[in-house]
Structures are given as structure tokens and as C-alpha cells.
Amino acid sequence: MKKIITSLLALSISLGAGFAQKYAFVDTEYILSNIPSYKAAQDQLDQFSTDWETEISAMYADVEQMYRDYQAEEVLLTQEMKRKREDDIINKEKEVKDIQNKYFGREGELYKKRQELIKPIQDEVYNAVKEIAVEGNYAVIFDTSSGPSLLYTNPRYDLSDDVLEKLGYKN
């Protein structure tokens, strides 16, 4: 899929060359790494993640301890007591998995926090790129941060510092 997109981009560039269209690139990873509020938001997300991982690890340790206790006492328990202890262990493990999903799941707390803290900054960067593209009459601006999608990029067409300047940051 990536080869098809790269081929289509190369074809459109070569066809558009006759029309003197301007192309440029930016590195959004570089831009975001030079925005202090992005770094602060990322640090905040990392702290939430670490706290939740610690909480979940402690809960899994409790489940493990319940299981070890059960194994140690199994020979002394009646069938009914065994079944109840097994159910307790299974329910506790399910509870931990539910909490893990609540924090780290597809629509979990970490995702919501990321949307709350990071997305506004990314939108601001996108709008700055869009303004630069309109002002500079660029046909296409590529993002080089997600891997090498172009074989060669001339640094004089890198507008990353222009985006930072447009956002009010100096590098």
C-alpha cells in the first residue's frame, strides 16, 4: 500500500512539474518536539500511564497472591469452597482486565486524555501548515516524520521552522 501511495505521489509530482506547482515538506515530529506545551502534555500523559500501570500491576499481584493461597490450601478445602475461591479469583482477574480496558482500551481514559491534551496542539500545527501552504501557494506539503515516504528531500524546502514561527515559537 505504501509503495502504491509513493508511486502515485511521484507520478503526480512529475505530471505537476509542467504546471510549476510548488512542493514542500515538514517534519511534524520535529515541530511538536519544539513546542513546550506539547512536551508538557506528553509528560502528563506519561504520568497518567505510569500511575495506571502501577495500579493494574498491584491488582494483578493481588490476583497472583489469591491463586498462590488457593493452591496452598486446596487440599484442605471442600469442593464448594474450592469453587467459591476459583470464582473469586476469576472475578478479581476479570475486574482487573476491565479496569485495564477502562484506562488503556480503545476509547479508554488514556485515549480521552490524549484527545484532550494533544489533539488541540496537533490541530494548531495543522492549521499553521495550511496557512503557510495557502500563503506560499504550495500544491502539496509532505510530512516526513512518519517514515521515509520520499527518496530525497531538499532541506531548503523544509518549512518546519516556518510552522514553529507561525505558532509563535523560536528555534
C-alpha positions in Angstrom: 0.0 0.0 0.0 2.8 2.4 0.9 4.5 1.7 -2.4 1.3 2.5 -4.3 0.9 5.8 -2.5 4.6 6.7 -3.0 4.3 5.8 -6.7 1.1 7.9 -7.1 2.9 10.8 -5.3 5.9 10.5 -7.6 3.6 10.4 -10.7 1.6 13.4 -9.5 4.8 15.4 -8.9 6.2 14.6 -12.3 3.0 15.4 -14.0 2.6 18.6 -12.0 6.1 19.7 -12.7 4.9 21.1 -16.1 2.5 23.3 -14.3 5.2 24.8 -12.0 3.4 23.7 -8.8 5.3 24.1 -5.5 6.0 21.3 -3.1 7.5 21.4 0.3 7.8 19.2 3.4 7.6 19.5 7.1 8.6 17.2 10.0 5.7 17.3 12.4 7.6 15.2 14.9 10.4 17.9 14.9 7.8 20.7 15.2 5.9 19.1 18.1 9.2 18.4 19.9 9.9 22.1 19.8 6.6 23.2 21.3 6.8 23.3 25.2 3.1 22.7 25.7 3.3 19.5 23.7 6.2 18.3 25.8 4.2 19.1 29.0 1.1 17.4 27.7 3.2 14.3 26.7 4.8 14.3 30.2 1.3 14.5 31.7 0.1 11.6 29.6 3.2 9.6 30.5 2.5 10.2 34.2 -1.2 9.1 33.9 0.0 6.0 32.1 2.7 5.1 34.7 0.2 5.6 37.5 -2.4 3.4 35.9 0.1 0.7 35.0 1.3 0.7 38.7 -2.3 0.4 39.9 -3.0 -2.5 37.5 0.3 -4.3 38.3 -0.7 -4.2 42.0 -4.1 -5.6 41.2 -2.6 -8.4 39.2 -0.2 -9.1 42.1 -3.3 -9.5 44.3 -4.8 -12.0 41.9 -1.5 -13.9 41.8 -1.4 -14.0 45.6 -5.0 -15.2 45.7 -4.1 -18.0 43.4 -1.0 -19.0 45.3 -3.0 -19.0 48.6 -5.7 -21.1 46.9 -3.0 -23.6 45.7 -1.5 -23.9 49.1 -4.9 -24.5 50.8 -6.6 -26.5 48.0 -6.2 -29.9 49.7 -7.9 -28.7 52.8 -10.9 -27.2 51.0 -14.3 -28.8 50.2 -15.5 -28.8 46.6 -17.9 -26.0 47.4 -15.1 -23.9 49.0 -12.8 -24.6 46.0 -15.4 -23.5 43.5 -16.0 -20.3 45.5 -12.3 -19.5 45.7 -11.9 -20.2 42.0 -14.8 -17.9 41.2 -13.4 -15.2 43.4 -10.0 -15.4 41.6 -11.7 -15.4 38.2 -13.9 -12.4 39.2 -11.0 -10.5 40.5 -9.0 -11.1 37.3 -12.0 -10.0 35.2 -12.2 -6.8 37.3 -8.5 -6.1 36.7 -8.9 -6.6 33.0 -12.0 -4.3 32.9 -10.0 -1.6 34.7 -7.1 -2.1 32.3 -9.5 -1.7 29.4 -11.1 1.3 31.1 -7.7 3.0 31.2 -5.9 1.7 28.1 -8.7 0.4 25.9 -9.7 1.8 22.5 -11.9 4.5 24.0 -10.2 4.5 27.4 -9.1 7.2 29.7 -5.6 7.4 28.1 -7.2 7.9 24.7 -9.6 10.6 26.1 -6.7 12.4 27.8 -4.6 12.3 24.6 -7.6 13.8 22.7 -7.9 16.5 25.4 -4.2 17.4 25.7 -2.5 16.6 22.4 -5.2 17.0 19.7 -5.6 20.8 20.1 -1.8 21.2 19.6 -1.8 19.0 16.6 -4.8 20.9 15.2 -2.9 24.2 15.7 0.1 22.8 13.8 -2.1 21.6 11.0 -3.8 25.0 10.7 -0.3 26.7 10.6 0.8 24.3 7.9 -2.4 25.0 6.0 -1.9 28.8 6.3 1.7 28.5 5.1 0.6 26.4 2.1 -2.0 29.0 1.1 0.3 31.9 1.6 3.2 30.3 -0.2 1.0 28.9 -2.9 2.2 25.3 -2.3 0.4 22.5 -4.1 1.5 19.8 -1.6 3.3 19.8 1.7 4.6 16.3 2.8 5.1 15.2 6.3 8.4 13.4 6.6 8.0 12.4 10.3 6.1 9.2 9.7 9.0 7.5 7.8 10.7 7.9 4.5 8.0 8.4 2.0 10.2 10.3 -0.3 13.6 9.3 -1.5 15.1 12.8 -1.4 14.1 16.0 0.2 15.9 19.2 -0.3 16.4 20.9 3.1 15.7 24.4 1.6 12.1 23.3 1.2 11.7 22.2 4.8 9.1 24.5 6.3 9.2 23.1 9.8 10.8 26.2 11.3 8.3 28.4 9.5 5.5 26.4 11.1 7.1 26.9 14.5 7.5 30.6 13.8 3.8 30.9 12.7 2.9 29.3 16.0 5.0 31.8 17.9 7.9 29.6 18.8 11.6 30.3 18.0 14.1 27.6 17.5 
